[in-house]
Amino acid sequence: MLPTRRSLLLGGGLLPLAGHARKGQAPMAYVDFGTPGLVRAALDTSGQNTGNLTTTFIPQQLGLRLAQFVIYHMVLENLTIGMQAKIVQNANTYGGFGPATGSQREWFGTLYMKQSDELRFLWNTAPNGPPVTNAPGLTCYIHYDPDLPGNTGAA
């Protein structure tokens, strides 16, 4: 087997991507959903970042019909040097980003989401338009357990 980026980052051990275990059964392997597509930042409408750009990832608005899922990879693009963001999941601060040192950044990890959750990047940058050419883009890559309630036959 060829080494993967994940196996190299985890010290050579290849961890299985697995969901919850059922009594007497092995854990269920996650199914790769892919991505619901690029989400472009726009002028904030949440009231949390007035006058600045906000990237909003809301599963219901994106047509994502999974009750529970995991974001395991995010790609930010069209960044301007020095951009920073507060990352908010629902009403809680999830983390921060920046300052940007290039035009693109990737994140690998485990962010558990439900269909009702909201993920926002509150940027420290105002839109430069119209037309707005400095809006960062976010692409989230998702996997899910097809046996969880609300996920069966959903994707």
N, C-alpha and C positions, 0 to 999 in steps of 0.2 A: 504494500500500500504506500502511495506517495504521501509525504508529509503535507498537511494543510496549514494554512495560516493559523487556524485555531489550535492545532496540535503543537505548532512551534511556540505559540504564545503561552500555552499551558504546560510547557516543559516537556513536550513530546508525548504526553498522554492524551489520547483522543477520548474525550468525554462524550457519552451518548446524549443526544438531545431527546429527553424523555419527559413525558407527562407524569401525572400521578399514578401510583401503583394501586391496583385493585387486589383485594385479598386473594392470595394464591396465584396471582398472575404477575408476569413481568411488567414493568412500566410500559405505557403506550408511547410509541415513537411519535413525535410531532410531525404534522404535515406542513410542508412549506406552502404558504399562501402566495408568496411573492410580495408585490407592492400594490397598494391602491392608486399609485401614481404620484407625480410631483405636486407638492402643495407650495404655492408661492405666497410669501408674506404680503400683507396689505395694511393699509392704515388701520390702526387698532379700533375695534368696536366693542371690546370687552370692558372698557373703562379702567383697565389695569395699567395701561401704557399710553395714555392720551397723547396724541400728536406724533407718535412714533409707529414704526412698522411692527406687526405681530404676525408670527406664523402660527396658524391654528390647525391642529390635527384633531378633528372630532369624527370618530368612526361613523356615527349615524349620518352625518352630513356627507361623508365620502361614499356612502352606500355599502359600508362594510357590515355584513350580517353575521358576524361571529360574536357570541355572547362573551367569550373570554379568549384572549390571545396574548402572545408575547412579541414585543418589538425587540428583535435581536441585532439589528443593524440600522443605523441612520446615516444618511449622507446629506450634508449641507453644502450648497453651492451658491455661486454668485455673491460671495462674501467680499466685503471691502475691508482692507487692512484696518485693524483697530476696532472693528465691530464687536460688541459684546451683547449677551442676552441672559436674562434670568429665565430659567426653565421651570414652568409651573405645571403640575399635574393636578387637575381639579383645583382645590383651593390651597394646595401645599406646594412649597418650593421643592422641586426635584433636584435642582442643581443650577449650575451656571456654565456659560460658554464664553470663551474669549479671554483676552482680545484676539481676534483673528489675525493670523500671520500669513495667510494665503487666501486664495479664492475658493478653496474647497476644504472640507474637514469630514472625517468619518468617525463614527462611534460604534463600538461593538459592546454588547452587554445583555442584560435581561431587564426589560421593563414590562411588567405585567399590566395588562389593560383589560377593562371591561367595555362593552359597547357604549355604556353611558359615560365613560371617562372622557376628559378633555385634556389635551396636551398643548401647551402654548410656549413659544419662544418670544419673550418680550424684549425686542431689540432696542438698543440705545440710539437708534438711527431714525431720522425722519425721512419720509419719502422725498425723492428729488424731482418729482415731475408734477404735472403730467407731461409726457408719459413717464411712469415710474420705471427706472432702469436699474435701481439699486436694491430691489426686493430679493432677499435671500430665498432659495428654494430648499425644501425639505422632502426627501424620499425616505420612507420607512419600510423596512423589510420585516415580514411577519411570519410566524409559524404558530400552529394551534393544535390542540388535542381534539380530534374529530369525535371522540366519545363523551366529551363533557356536555352536560345539558345545554341546549341552545346552540351547539356547534354541529350537531349531526345533520349532514346534508346542507349545511349553511353556505359553504363556499362554492 
